Amino acid sequence: MVVFSNTTIADFPLIINCKSTTLCPGIPIVDLSKPDAKQFVVKSCEEYGFFKVVNHGVPLELISRLENEAVMFFSFPLSEKLKGGPPDPFGYGNKSIGPNGDVGWIEYLLLTANQELNSQKLTTIFGKYPEKLCSALNDYVSAMKKMACELLELMADGLSMKPRNVFSKLLMDEQSDSVFRLNNYPPCQELQAPNGKNMIGFGEHTDPQIISVLRSNNTSGLQISLRNGSWISVPPDANSFFINVGDSLQVMTNGRFKSVRHRVLANSSKSRVSMIYFGGPPLNEKIAPLPSLMEGKESLYKEFTWLEYKKSAYKSRLSDNRLSQFERMFEAA
């Protein structure tokens, strides 16, 4: 179990678990074995910015290998894990999320999607090359990249876009700025908040990249925000994947797809382990609404490079609307 030194409940944000936060069995599901999957992908991205993927073809053995390695890593003494930190932004971290004061009941390992760089960082932590972890990590990241590209091409098909790799080519680019994150949310029974409040594991935010592929164990905690501002709990499913539309994809579709605001609440009795692939474009890639999706409409966003957006996001708090400064202002008629 992770230990946070000099930690009290007052160090962590709490939320009131109000009635509008409910378990929602109606999370959209995309079955990749079905011929009409592209229509369901587009509809889910438009209405939720989020969906669950089943019949994905990723071997469960590949998933369990990395989860077992992650659980083993997070079980190490804190002094050992701290050899990989503080994050720069890559490496091991706990409690602090980013440089601007956000905190959560979490520990994590943030890595790139680059095998060589990950090997160097993990060797620093372990004192030697961790062959089993690196092998499991490389296989898993490759599978997530493949799935993310497949889903992006289904989106392009559903939007009648040509070529169909208009989105996926950004992840396939050798300079793609994709990252990978292992999160551990330890049980916090000893810090169980009173009066119907819950401990924040990871505060509300949107993902800045193009697409995120999430998988977690069978512990609940993930919530997404609906268009009306209410929060719904996502039932856990260790055999499926959950997909987030990112800010960059929202811009490229000129707001047709919406990046989903989400958060994680800590569990009082069980640890939650999640593994997330964030598919990002090259740093110098220009992000703007694609002309084929404009349909005679005005562009809602100013053009920016991925590097410019990353720098802007890095200066913000988790809950900030990071796209706001890139939105075009229109005078009322």
C-alpha positions as protocol buffer text, in pm:
chain_id: "A"
residue {
  index: 1
  type: MET
  ca { x: 0 y: 0 z: 0 }
}
residue {
  index: 2
  type: VAL
  ca { x: 123 y: 348 z: -81 }
}
residue {
  index: 3
  type: VAL
  ca { x: 221 y: 567 z: 211 }
}
residue {
  index: 4
  type: PHE
  ca { x: 193 y: 945 z: 189 }
}
residue {
  index: 5
  type: SER
  ca { x: 415 y: 1110 z: 448 }
}
residue {
  index: 6
  type: ASN
  ca { x: 255 y: 1367 z: 681 }
}
residue {
  index: 7
  type: THR
  ca { x: -86 y: 1314 z: 521 }
}
residue {
  index: 8
  type: THR
  ca { x: -424 y: 1397 z: 670 }
}
residue {
  index: 9
  type: ILE
  ca { x: -775 y: 1415 z: 523 }
}
residue {
  index: 10
  type: ALA
  ca { x: -734 y: 1792 z: 502 }
}
residue {
  index: 11
  type: ASP
  ca { x: -462 y: 1743 z: 240 }
}
residue {
  index: 12
  type: PHE
  ca { x: -705 y: 1590 z: -10 }
}
residue {
  index: 13
  type: PRO
  ca { x: -1008 y: 1731 z: -194 }
}
residue {
  index: 14
  type: LEU
  ca { x: -1348 y: 1590 z: -101 }
}
residue {
  index: 15
  type: ILE
  ca { x: -1681 y: 1599 z: -282 }
}
residue {
  index: 16
  type: ILE
  ca { x: -2033 y: 1551 z: -157 }
}
residue {
  index: 17
  type: ASN
  ca { x: -2180 y: 1237 z: -311 }
}
residue {
  index: 18
  type: CYS
  ca { x: -2507 y: 1402 z: -417 }
}
residue {
  index: 19
  type: LYS
  ca { x: -2815 y: 1238 z: -568 }
}
residue {
  index: 20
  type: SER
  ca { x: -2725 y: 1345 z: -921 }
}
residue {
  index: 21
  type: THR
  ca { x: -2428 y: 1107 z: -908 }
}
residue {
  index: 22
  type: THR
  ca { x: -2577 y: 771 z: -1000 }
}
residue {
  index: 23
  type: LEU
  ca { x: -2475 y: 435 z: -1139 }
}
residue {
  index: 24
  type: CYS
  ca { x: -2551 y: 439 z: -1508 }
}
residue {
  index: 25
  type: PRO
  ca { x: -2605 y: 106 z: -1686 }
}
residue {
  index: 26
  type: GLY
  ca { x: -2651 y: 294 z: -2014 }
}
residue {
  index: 27
  type: ILE
  ca { x: -2287 y: 368 z: -2098 }
}
residue {
  index: 28
  type: PRO
  ca { x: -2262 y: 334 z: -2479 }
}
residue {
  index: 29
  type: ILE
  ca { x: -2107 y: 8 z: -2594 }
}
residue {
  index: 30
  type: VAL
  ca { x: -1927 y: -47 z: -2924 }
}
residue {
  index: 31
  type: ASP
  ca { x: -1889 y: -407 z: -3041 }
}
residue {
  index: 32
  type: LEU
  ca { x: -1592 y: -415 z: -3277 }
}
residue {
  index: 33
  type: SER
  ca { x: -1711 y: -744 z: -3426 }
}
residue {
  index: 34
  type: LYS
  ca { x: -2025 y: -579 z: -3568 }
}
residue {
  index: 35
  type: PRO
  ca { x: -2033 y: -428 z: -3919 }
}
residue {
  index: 36
  type: ASP
  ca { x: -2221 y: -120 z: -3796 }
}
residue {
  index: 37
  type: ALA
  ca { x: -1959 y: -33 z: -3532 }
}
residue {
  index: 38
  type: LYS
  ca { x: -1867 y: 292 z: -3710 }
}
residue {
  index: 39
  type: GLN
  ca { x: -2217 y: 435 z: -3661 }
}
residue {
  index: 40
  type: PHE
  ca { x: -2213 y: 354 z: -3289 }
}
residue {
  index: 41
  type: VAL
  ca { x: -1864 y: 504 z: -3251 }
}
residue {
  index: 42
  type: VAL
  ca { x: -1971 y: 835 z: -3408 }
}
residue {
  index: 43
  type: LYS
  ca { x: -2297 y: 853 z: -3211 }
}
residue {
  index: 44
  type: SER
  ca { x: -2114 y: 781 z: -2883 }
}
residue {
  index: 45
  type: CYS
  ca { x: -1851 y: 1048 z: -2955 }
}
residue {
  index: 46
  type: GLU
  ca { x: -2121 y: 1303 z: -3034 }
}
residue {
  index: 47
  type: GLU
  ca { x: -2342 y: 1232 z: -2734 }
}
residue {
  index: 48
  type: TYR
  ca { x: -2097 y: 1127 z: -2462 }
}
residue {
  index: 49
  type: GLY
  ca { x: -1740 y: 1167 z: -2584 }
}
residue {
  index: 50
  type: PHE
  ca { x: -1699 y: 828 z: -2421 }
}
residue {
  index: 51
  type: PHE
  ca { x: -1779 y: 463 z: -2487 }
}
residue {
  index: 52
  type: LYS
  ca { x: -1696 y: 106 z: -2388 }
}
residue {
  index: 53
  type: VAL
  ca { x: -1534 y: -134 z: -2636 }
}
residue {
  index: 54
  type: VAL
  ca { x: -1612 y: -508 z: -2637 }
}
residue {
  index: 55
  type: ASN
  ca { x: -1495 y: -789 z: -2867 }
}
residue {
  index: 56
  type: HIS
  ca { x: -1174 y: -592 z: -2912 }
}
residue {
  index: 57
  type: GLY
  ca { x: -947 y: -886 z: -2987 }
}
residue {
  index: 58
  type: VAL
  ca { x: -682 y: -796 z: -2729 }
}
residue {
  index: 59
  type: PRO
  ca { x: -574 y: -1118 z: -2550 }
}
residue {
  index: 60
  type: LEU
  ca { x: -664 y: -1117 z: -2180 }
}
residue {
  index: 61
  type: GLU
  ca { x: -324 y: -1271 z: -2109 }
}
residue {
  index: 62
  type: LEU
  ca { x: -156 y: -959 z: -2246 }
}
residue {
  index: 63
  type: ILE
  ca { x: -372 y: -741 z: -2020 }
}
residue {
  index: 64
  type: SER
  ca { x: -314 y: -948 z: -1706 }
}
residue {
  index: 65
  type: ARG
  ca { x: 63 y: -959 z: -1764 }
}
residue {
  index: 66
  type: LEU
  ca { x: 93 y: -582 z: -1740 }
}
residue {
  index: 67
  type: GLU
  ca { x: -157 y: -552 z: -1455 }
}
residue {
  index: 68
  type: ASN
  ca { x: 40 y: -807 z: -1253 }
}
residue {
  index: 69
  type: GLU
  ca { x: 363 y: -617 z: -1317 }
}
residue {
  index: 70
  type: ALA
  ca { x: 195 y: -289 z: -1221 }
}
residue {
  index: 71
  type: VAL
  ca { x: 57 y: -433 z: -897 }
}
residue {
  index: 72
  type: MET
  ca { x: 403 y: -566 z: -815 }
}
residue {
  index: 73
  type: PHE
  ca { x: 563 y: -227 z: -881 }
}
residue {
  index: 74
  type: PHE
  ca { x: 314 y: -37 z: -667 }
}
residue {
  index: 75
  type: SER
  ca { x: 371 y: -285 z: -382 }
}
residue {
  index: 76
  type: PHE
  ca { x: 737 y: -183 z: -358 }
}
residue {
  index: 77
  type: PRO
  ca { x: 846 y: 28 z: -59 }
}
residue {
  index: 78
  type: LEU
  ca { x: 796 y: 399 z: -120 }
}
residue {
  index: 79
  type: SER
  ca { x: 1171 y: 459 z: -95 }
}
residue {
  index: 80
  type: GLU
  ca { x: 1226 y: 229 z: -394 }
}
residue {
  index: 81
  type: LYS
  ca { x: 952 y: 386 z: -606 }
}
residue {
  index: 82
  type: LEU
  ca { x: 1077 y: 736 z: -534 }
}
residue {
  index: 83
  type: LYS
  ca { x: 1394 y: 654 z: -725 }
}
residue {
  index: 84
  type: GLY
  ca { x: 1179 y: 708 z: -1034 }
}
residue {
  index: 85
  type: GLY
  ca { x: 1060 y: 1053 z: -930 }
}
residue {
  index: 86
  type: PRO
  ca { x: 970 y: 1324 z: -908 }
}
residue {
  index: 87
  type: PRO
  ca { x: 804 y: 1325 z: -1253 }
}
residue {
  index: 88
  type: ASP
  ca { x: 986 y: 1540 z: -1508 }
}
residue {
  index: 89
  type: PRO
  ca { x: 705 y: 1500 z: -1635 }
}
residue {
  index: 90
  type: PHE
  ca { x: 779 y: 1127 z: -1676 }
}
residue {
  index: 91
  type: GLY
  ca { x: 844 y: 898 z: -1384 }
}
residue {
  index: 92
  type: TYR
  ca { x: 687 y: 804 z: -1050 }
}
residue {
  index: 93
  type: GLY
  ca { x: 467 y: 1040 z: -853 }
}
residue {
  index: 94
  type: ASN
  ca { x: 215 y: 1032 z: -572 }
}
residue {
  index: 95
  type: LYS
  ca { x: -43 y: 1272 z: -432 }
}
residue {
  index: 96
  type: SER
  ca { x: 63 y: 1566 z: -652 }
}
residue {
  index: 97
  type: ILE
  ca { x: -87 y: 1575 z: -1002 }
}
residue {
  index: 98
  type: GLY
  ca { x: 98 y: 1824 z: -1219 }
}
residue {
  index: 99
  type: PRO
  ca { x: 284 y: 2136 z: -1102 }
}
residue {
  index: 100
  type: ASN
  ca { x: -10 y: 2362 z: -1016 }
}
residue {
  index: 101
  type: GLY
  ca { x: -142 y: 2235 z: -684 }
}
residue {
  index: 102
  type: ASP
  ca { x: -379 y: 1955 z: -784 }
}
residue {
  index: 103
  type: VAL
  ca { x: -367 y: 1655 z: -552 }
}
residue {
  index: 104
  type: GLY
  ca { x: -542 y: 1319 z: -529 }
}
residue {
  index: 105
  type: TRP
  ca { x: -539 y: 987 z: -343 }
}
residue {
  index: 106
  type: ILE
  ca { x: -320 y: 831 z: -611 }
}
residue {
  index: 107
  type: GLU
  ca { x: 24 y: 710 z: -705 }
}
residue {
  index: 108
  type: TYR
  ca { x: 126 y: 670 z: -1066 }
}
residue {
  index: 109
  type: LEU
  ca { x: 394 y: 594 z: -1320 }
}
residue {
  index: 110
  type: LEU
  ca { x: 388 y: 819 z: -1625 }
}
residue {
  index: 111
  type: LEU
  ca { x: 581 y: 695 z: -1928 }
}
residue {
  index: 112
  type: THR
  ca { x: 616 y: 773 z: -2297 }
}
residue {
  index: 113
  type: ALA
  ca { x: 511 y: 537 z: -2573 }
}
residue {
  index: 114
  type: ASN
  ca { x: 881 y: 515 z: -2669 }
}
residue {
  index: 115
  type: GLN
  ca { x: 1033 y: 181 z: -2568 }
}
residue {
  index: 116
  type: GLU
  ca { x: 1392 y: 307 z: -2541 }
}
residue {
  index: 117
  type: LEU
  ca { x: 1307 y: 604 z: -2318 }
}
residue {
  index: 118
  type: ASN
  ca { x: 1090 y: 386 z: -2094 }
}
residue {
  index: 119
  type: SER
  ca { x: 1371 y: 133 z: -2057 }
}
residue {
  index: 120
  type: GLN
  ca { x: 1606 y: 408 z: -1938 }
}
residue {
  index: 121
  type: LYS
  ca { x: 1356 y: 544 z: -1683 }
}
residue {
  index: 122
  type: LEU
  ca { x: 1262 y: 200 z: -1547 }
}
residue {
  index: 123
  type: THR
  ca { x: 1626 y: 94 z: -1522 }
}
residue {
  index: 124
  type: THR
  ca { x: 1683 y: 400 z: -1302 }
}
residue {
  index: 125
  type: ILE
  ca { x: 1406 y: 284 z: -1068 }
}
residue {
  index: 126
  type: PHE
  ca { x: 1500 y: -84 z: -1052 }
}
residue {
  index: 127
  type: GLY
  ca { x: 1877 y: -48 z: -1070 }
}
residue {
  index: 128
  type: LYS
  ca { x: 1876 y: -294 z: -1360 }
}
residue {
  index: 129
  type: TYR
  ca { x: 1676 y: -353 z: -1675 }
}
residue {
  index: 130
  type: PRO
  ca { x: 1331 y: -489 z: -1567 }
}
residue {
  index: 131
  type: GLU
  ca { x: 1283 y: -732 z: -1855 }
}
residue {
  index: 132
  type: LYS
  ca { x: 940 y: -868 z: -1758 }
}
residue {
  index: 133
  type: LEU
  ca { x: 788 y: -525 z: -1696 }
}
residue {
  index: 134
  type: CYS
  ca { x: 934 y: -375 z: -2014 }
}
residue {
  index: 135
  type: SER
  ca { x: 819 y: -670 z: -2223 }
}
residue {
  index: 136
  type: ALA
  ca { x: 465 y: -653 z: -2084 }
}
residue {
  index: 137
  type: LEU
  ca { x: 461 y: -276 z: -2125 }
}
residue {
  index: 138
  type: ASN
  ca { x: 583 y: -279 z: -2485 }
}
residue {
  index: 139
  type: ASP
  ca { x: 333 y: -547 z: -2591 }
}
residue {
  index: 140
  type: TYR
  ca { x: 45 y: -368 z: -2421 }
}
residue {
  index: 141
  type: VAL
  ca { x: 125 y: -23 z: -2559 }
}
residue {
  index: 142
  type: SER
  ca { x: 155 y: -168 z: -2911 }
}
residue {
  index: 143
  type: ALA
  ca { x: -189 y: -328 z: -2876 }
}
residue {
  index: 144
  type: MET
  ca { x: -342 y: -4 z: -2744 }
}
residue {
  index: 145
  type: LYS
  ca { x: -192 y: 197 z: -3030 }
}
residue {
  index: 146
  type: LYS
  ca { x: -336 y: -50 z: -3279 }
}
residue {
  index: 147
  type: MET
  ca { x: -681 y: -33 z: -3116 }
}
residue {
  index: 148
  type: ALA
  ca { x: -675 y: 347 z: -3098 }
}
residue {
  index: 149
  type: CYS
  ca { x: -589 y: 367 z: -3469 }
}
residue {
  index: 150
  type: GLU
  ca { x: -864 y: 120 z: -3556 }
}
residue {
  index: 151
  type: LEU
  ca { x: -1117 y: 327 z: -3363 }
}
residue {
  index: 152
  type: LEU
  ca { x: -1000 y: 652 z: -3522 }
}
residue {
  index: 153
  type: GLU
  ca { x: -1040 y: 496 z: -3866 }
}
residue {
  index: 154
  type: LEU
  ca { x: -1392 y: 381 z: -3775 }
}
residue {
  index: 155
  type: MET
  ca { x: -1464 y: 741 z: -3674 }
}
residue {
  index: 156
  type: ALA
  ca { x: -1339 y: 862 z: -4011 }
}
residue {
  index: 157
  type: ASP
  ca { x: -1553 y: 600 z: -4187 }
}
residue {
  index: 158
  type: GLY
  ca { x: -1858 y: 702 z: -3985 }
}
residue {
  index: 159
  type: LEU
  ca { x: -1798 y: 1066 z: -4076 }
}
residue {
  index: 160
  type: SER
  ca { x: -1747 y: 974 z: -4447 }
}
residue {
  index: 161
  type: MET
  ca { x: -1396 y: 1118 z: -4441 }
}
residue {
  index: 162
  type: LYS
  ca { x: -1122 y: 1040 z: -4690 }
}
residue {
  index: 163
  type: PRO
  ca { x: -859 y: 918 z: -4643 }
}
residue {
  index: 164
  type: ARG
  ca { x: -972 y: 703 z: -4354 }
}
residue {
  index: 165
  type: ASN
  ca { x: -635 y: 750 z: -4178 }
}
residue {
  index: 166
  type: VAL
  ca { x: -690 y: 1125 z: -4144 }
}
residue {
  index: 167
  type: PHE
  ca { x: -684 y: 1086 z: -3762 }
}
residue {
  index: 168
  type: SER
  ca { x: -489 y: 764 z: -3715 }
}
residue {
  index: 169
  type: LYS
  ca { x: -188 y: 881 z: -3917 }
}
residue {
  index: 170
  type: LEU
  ca { x: -107 y: 1122 z: -3634 }
}
residue {
  index: 171
  type: LEU
  ca { x: -62 y: 829 z: -3393 }
}
residue {
  index: 172
  type: MET
  ca { x: 126 y: 624 z: -3651 }
}
residue {
  index: 173
  type: ASP
  ca { x: 374 y: 906 z: -3713 }
}
residue {
  index: 174
  type: GLU
  ca { x: 721 y: 826 z: -3576 }
}
residue {
  index: 175
  type: GLN
  ca { x: 712 y: 1162 z: -3395 }
}
residue {
  index: 176
  type: SER
  ca { x: 375 y: 1093 z: -3232 }
}
residue {
  index: 177
  type: ASP
  ca { x: 371 y: 1239 z: -2881 }
}
residue {
  index: 178
  type: SER
  ca { x: 176 y: 959 z: -2715 }
}
residue {
  index: 179
  type: VAL
  ca { x: 211 y: 873 z: -2346 }
}
residue {
  index: 180
  type: PHE
  ca { x: 117 y: 587 z: -2117 }
}
residue {
  index: 181
  type: ARG
  ca { x: 10 y: 598 z: -1754 }
}
residue {
  index: 182
  type: LEU
  ca { x: -23 y: 340 z: -1477 }
}
residue {
  index: 183
  type: ASN
  ca { x: -238 y: 459 z: -1186 }
}
residue {
  index: 184
  type: ASN
  ca { x: -289 y: 305 z: -844 }
}
residue {
  index: 185
  type: TYR
  ca { x: -568 y: 432 z: -618 }
}
residue {
  index: 186
  type: PRO
  ca { x: -509 y: 257 z: -283 }
}
residue {
  index: 187
  type: PRO
  ca { x: -803 y: 182 z: -54 }
}
residue {
  index: 188
  type: CYS
  ca { x: -845 y: 466 z: 193 }
}
residue {
  index: 189
  type: GLN
  ca { x: -1060 y: 312 z: 464 }
}
residue {
  index: 190
  type: GLU
  ca { x: -855 y: 479 z: 736 }
}
residue {
  index: 191
  type: LEU
  ca { x: -929 y: 813 z: 569 }
}
residue {
  index: 192
  type: GLN
  ca { x: -1294 y: 739 z: 497 }
}
residue {
  index: 193
  type: ALA
  ca { x: -1459 y: 1077 z: 473 }
}
residue {
  index: 194
  type: PRO
  ca { x: -1763 y: 1140 z: 693 }
}
residue {
  index: 195
  type: ASN
  ca { x: -2101 y: 1290 z: 605 }
}
residue {
  index: 196
  type: GLY
  ca { x: -2149 y: 1125 z: 266 }
}
residue {
  index: 197
  type: LYS
  ca { x: -1837 y: 1274 z: 113 }
}
residue {
  index: 198
  type: ASN
  ca { x: -1587 y: 1094 z: -107 }
}
residue {
  index: 199
  type: MET
  ca { x: -1212 y: 1127 z: -144 }
}
residue {
  index: 200
  type: ILE
  ca { x: -1093 y: 1247 z: -484 }
}
residue {
  index: 201
  type: GLY
  ca { x: -849 y: 1006 z: -647 }
}
residue {
  index: 202
  type: PHE
  ca { x: -803 y: 1212 z: -964 }
}
residue {
  index: 203
  type: GLY
  ca { x: -990 y: 1540 z: -1005 }
}
residue {
  index: 204
  type: GLU
  ca { x: -1225 y: 1628 z: -1288 }
}
residue {
  index: 205
  type: HIS
  ca { x: -1058 y: 1703 z: -1621 }
}
residue {
  index: 206
  type: THR
  ca { x: -1058 y: 1636 z: -1992 }
}
residue {
  index: 207
  type: ASP
  ca { x: -771 y: 1464 z: -2175 }
}
residue {
  index: 208
  type: PRO
  ca { x: -581 y: 1703 z: -2405 }
}
residue {
  index: 209
  type: GLN
  ca { x: -473 y: 1441 z: -2660 }
}
residue {
  index: 210
  type: ILE
  ca { x: -671 y: 1294 z: -2952 }
}
residue {
  index: 211
  type: ILE
  ca { x: -794 y: 972 z: -2792 }
}
residue {
  index: 212
  type: SER
  ca { x: -745 y: 780 z: -2466 }
}
residue {
  index: 213
  type: VAL
  ca { x: -779 y: 404 z: -2419 }
}
residue {
  index: 214
  type: LEU
  ca { x: -845 y: 308 z: -2056 }
}
residue {
  index: 215
  type: ARG
  ca { x: -856 y: -26 z: -1884 }
}
residue {
  index: 216
  type: SER
  ca { x: -889 y: -88 z: -1511 }
}
residue {
  index: 217
  type: ASN
  ca { x: -944 y: -375 z: -1271 }
}
residue {
  index: 218
  type: ASN
  ca { x: -1288 y: -453 z: -1131 }
}
residue {
  index: 219
  type: THR
  ca { x: -1287 y: -169 z: -877 }
}
residue {
  index: 220
  type: SER
  ca { x: -1532 y: 117 z: -925 }
}
residue {
  index: 221
  type: GLY
  ca { x: -1442 y: 484 z: -907 }
}
residue {
  index: 222
  type: LEU
  ca { x: -1452 y: 625 z: -1260 }
}
residue {
  index: 223
  type: GLN
  ca { x: -1721 y: 886 z: -1327 }
}
residue {
  index: 224
  type: ILE
  ca { x: -1805 y: 1092 z: -1635 }
}
residue {
  index: 225
  type: SER
  ca { x: -1995 y: 1418 z: -1665 }
}
residue {
  index: 226
  type: LEU
  ca { x: -2300 y: 1436 z: -1889 }
}
residue {
  index: 227
  type: ARG
  ca { x: -2393 y: 1737 z: -2100 }
}
residue {
  index: 228
  type: ASN
  ca { x: -2632 y: 1858 z: -1826 }
}
residue {
  index: 229
  type: GLY
  ca { x: -2347 y: 1868 z: -1574 }
}
residue {
  index: 230
  type: SER
  ca { x: -2453 y: 1564 z: -1370 }
}
residue {
  index: 231
  type: TRP
  ca { x: -2202 y: 1291 z: -1290 }
}
residue {
  index: 232
  type: ILE
  ca { x: -2258 y: 921 z: -1354 }
}
residue {
  index: 233
  type: SER
  ca { x: -2055 y: 627 z: -1226 }
}
residue {
  index: 234
  type: VAL
  ca { x: -1912 y: 392 z: -1487 }
}
residue {
  index: 235
  type: PRO
  ca { x: -1955 y: 24 z: -1394 }
}
residue {
  index: 236
  type: PRO
  ca { x: -1609 y: -140 z: -1395 }
}
residue {
  index: 237
  type: ASP
  ca { x: -1531 y: -413 z: -1648 }
}
residue {
  index: 238
  type: ALA
  ca { x: -1181 y: -561 z: -1640 }
}
residue {
  index: 239
  type: ASN
  ca { x: -1230 y: -737 z: -1977 }
}
residue {
  index: 240
  type: SER
  ca { x: -1326 y: -428 z: -2176 }
}
residue {
  index: 241
  type: PHE
  ca { x: -1177 y: -93 z: -2266 }
}
residue {
  index: 242
  type: PHE
  ca { x: -1315 y: 257 z: -2223 }
}
residue {
  index: 243
  type: ILE
  ca { x: -1249 y: 531 z: -2476 }
}
residue {
  index: 244
  type: ASN
  ca { x: -1227 y: 905 z: -2410 }
}
residue {
  index: 245
  type: VAL
  ca { x: -1251 y: 1169 z: -2681 }
}
residue {
  index: 246
  type: GLY
  ca { x: -969 y: 1417 z: -2620 }
}
residue {
  index: 247
  type: ASP
  ca { x: -959 y: 1795 z: -2661 }
}
residue {
  index: 248
  type: SER
  ca { x: -760 y: 1770 z: -2985 }
}
residue {
  index: 249
  type: LEU
  ca { x: -1023 y: 1548 z: -3147 }
}
residue {
  index: 250
  type: GLN
  ca { x: -1295 y: 1789 z: -3035 }
}
residue {
  index: 251
  type: VAL
  ca { x: -1113 y: 2069 z: -3219 }
}
residue {
  index: 252
  type: MET
  ca { x: -1045 y: 1860 z: -3531 }
}
residue {
  index: 253
  type: THR
  ca { x: -1418 y: 1778 z: -3557 }
}
residue {
  index: 254
  type: ASN
  ca { x: -1506 y: 2145 z: -3489 }
}
residue {
  index: 255
  type: GLY
  ca { x: -1692 y: 2051 z: -3173 }
}
residue {
  index: 256
  type: ARG
  ca { x: -1898 y: 1770 z: -3327 }
}
residue {
  index: 257
  type: PHE
  ca { x: -1723 y: 1527 z: -3095 }
}
residue {
  index: 258
  type: LYS
  ca { x: -1692 y: 1644 z: -2734 }
}
residue {
  index: 259
  type: SER
  ca { x: -1402 y: 1565 z: -2504 }
}
residue {
  index: 260
  type: VAL
  ca { x: -1544 y: 1399 z: -2195 }
}
residue {
  index: 261
  type: ARG
  ca { x: -1496 y: 1548 z: -1849 }
}
residue {
  index: 262
  type: HIS
  ca { x: -1419 y: 1269 z: -1603 }
}
residue {
  index: 263
  type: ARG
  ca { x: -1280 y: 1199 z: -1256 }
}
residue {
  index: 264
  type: VAL
  ca { x: -1195 y: 912 z: -1023 }
}
residue {
  index: 265
  type: LEU
  ca { x: -1318 y: 871 z: -665 }
}
residue {
  index: 266
  type: ALA
  ca { x: -1109 y: 667 z: -424 }
}
residue {
  index: 267
  type: ASN
  ca { x: -1255 y: 338 z: -302 }
}
residue {
  index: 268
  type: SER
  ca { x: -1275 y: 275 z: 71 }
}
residue {
  index: 269
  type: SER
  ca { x: -1196 y: -97 z: 58 }
}
residue {
  index: 270
  type: LYS
  ca { x: -1025 y: -197 z: -268 }
}
residue {
  index: 271
  type: SER
  ca { x: -733 y: -74 z: -472 }
}
residue {
  index: 272
  type: ARG
  ca { x: -809 y: 51 z: -822 }
}
residue {
  index: 273
  type: VAL
  ca { x: -539 y: -3 z: -1084 }
}
residue {
  index: 274
  type: SER
  ca { x: -581 y: 160 z: -1424 }
}
residue {
  index: 275
  type: MET
  ca { x: -373 y: 160 z: -1742 }
}
residue {
  index: 276
  type: ILE
  ca { x: -423 y: 438 z: -1997 }
}
residue {
  index: 277
  type: TYR
  ca { x: -281 y: 498 z: -2342 }
}
residue {
  index: 278
  type: PHE
  ca { x: -305 y: 862 z: -2453 }
}
residue {
  index: 279
  type: GLY
  ca { x: -274 y: 891 z: -2831 }
}
residue {
  index: 280
  type: GLY
  ca { x: -121 y: 1225 z: -2923 }
}
residue {
  index: 281
  type: PRO
  ca { x: -1 y: 1392 z: -3244 }
}
residue {
  index: 282
  type: PRO
  ca { x: 356 y: 1507 z: -3322 }
}
residue {
  index: 283
  type: LEU
  ca { x: 458 y: 1819 z: -3131 }
}
residue {
  index: 284
  type: ASN
  ca { x: 468 y: 2037 z: -3443 }
}
residue {
  index: 285
  type: GLU
  ca { x: 133 y: 1913 z: -3576 }
}
residue {
  index: 286
  type: LYS
  ca { x: -116 y: 2192 z: -3641 }
}
residue {
  index: 287
  type: ILE
  ca { x: -451 y: 2126 z: -3474 }
}
residue {
  index: 288
  type: ALA
  ca { x: -755 y: 2289 z: -3632 }
}
residue {
  index: 289
  type: PRO
  ca { x: -1104 y: 2192 z: -3755 }
}
residue {
  index: 290
  type: LEU
  ca { x: -1078 y: 1975 z: -4065 }
}
residue {
  index: 291
  type: PRO
  ca { x: -1227 y: 2144 z: -4376 }
}
residue {
  index: 292
  type: SER
  ca { x: -1426 y: 1834 z: -4473 }
}
residue {
  index: 293
  type: LEU
  ca { x: -1621 y: 1859 z: -4144 }
}
residue {
  index: 294
  type: MET
  ca { x: -1696 y: 2230 z: -4160 }
}
residue {
  index: 295
  type: GLU
  ca { x: -2014 y: 2196 z: -4372 }
}
residue {
  index: 296
  type: GLY
  ca { x: -2011 y: 2569 z: -4444 }
}
residue {
  index: 297
  type: LYS
  ca { x: -1987 y: 2651 z: -4074 }
}
residue {
  index: 298
  type: GLU
  ca { x: -1746 y: 2889 z: -3907 }
}
residue {
  index: 299
  type: SER
  ca { x: -1442 y: 2742 z: -3738 }
}
residue {
  index: 300
  type: LEU
  ca { x: -1500 y: 2739 z: -3363 }
}
residue {
  index: 301
  type: TYR
  ca { x: -1130 y: 2724 z: -3282 }
}
residue {
  index: 302
  type: LYS
  ca { x: -807 y: 2903 z: -3363 }
}
residue {
  index: 303
  type: GLU
  ca { x: -531 y: 2693 z: -3513 }
}
residue {
  index: 304
  type: PHE
  ca { x: -255 y: 2586 z: -3274 }
}
residue {
  index: 305
  type: THR
  ca { x: 24 y: 2332 z: -3262 }
}
residue {
  index: 306
  type: TRP
  ca { x: 13 y: 2038 z: -3025 }
}
residue {
  index: 307
  type: LEU
  ca { x: 322 y: 2178 z: -2851 }
}
residue {
  index: 308
  type: GLU
  ca { x: 145 y: 2509 z: -2790 }
}
residue {
  index: 309
  type: TYR
  ca { x: -154 y: 2332 z: -2641 }
}
residue {
  index: 310
  type: LYS
  ca { x: 62 y: 2107 z: -2424 }
}
residue {
  index: 311
  type: LYS
  ca { x: 244 y: 2408 z: -2281 }
}
residue {
  index: 312
  type: SER
  ca { x: -86 y: 2581 z: -2213 }
}
residue {
  index: 313
  type: ALA
  ca { x: -236 y: 2272 z: -2048 }
}
residue {
  index: 314
  type: TYR
  ca { x: 74 y: 2226 z: -1832 }
}
residue {
  index: 315
  type: LYS
  ca { x: 17 y: 2573 z: -1683 }
}
residue {
  index: 316
  type: SER
  ca { x: -348 y: 2507 z: -1599 }
}
residue {
  index: 317
  type: ARG
  ca { x: -534 y: 2335 z: -1318 }
}
residue {
  index: 318
  type: LEU
  ca { x: -701 y: 2001 z: -1385 }
}
residue {
  index: 319
  type: SER
  ca { x: -1055 y: 2137 z: -1384 }
}
residue {
  index: 320
  type: ASP
  ca { x: -984 y: 2436 z: -1611 }
}
residue {
  index: 321
  type: ASN
  ca { x: -1148 y: 2458 z: -1952 }
}
residue {
  index: 322
  type: ARG
  ca { x: -818 y: 2450 z: -2136 }
}
residue {
  index: 323
  type: LEU
  ca { x: -973 y: 2497 z: -2479 }
}
residue {
  index: 324
  type: SER
  ca { x: -1135 y: 2828 z: -2385 }
}
residue {
  index: 325
  type: GLN
  ca { x: -837 y: 3042 z: -2483 }
}
residue {
  index: 326
  type: PHE
  ca { x: -830 y: 2877 z: -2826 }
}
residue {
  index: 327
  type: GLU
  ca { x: -1199 y: 2932 z: -2900 }
}
residue {
  index: 328
  type: ARG
  ca { x: -1296 y: 3193 z: -3157 }
}
residue {
  index: 329
  type: MET
  ca { x: -1509 y: 3481 z: -3034 }
}
residue {
  index: 330
  type: PHE
  ca { x: -1805 y: 3576 z: -3250 }
}
residue {
  index: 331
  type: GLU
  ca { x: -1996 y: 3902 z: -3227 }
}
residue {
  index: 332
  type: ALA
  ca { x: -2370 y: 3871 z: -3179 }
}
residue {
  index: 333
  type: ALA
  ca { x: -2567 y: 3956 z: -3492 }
}
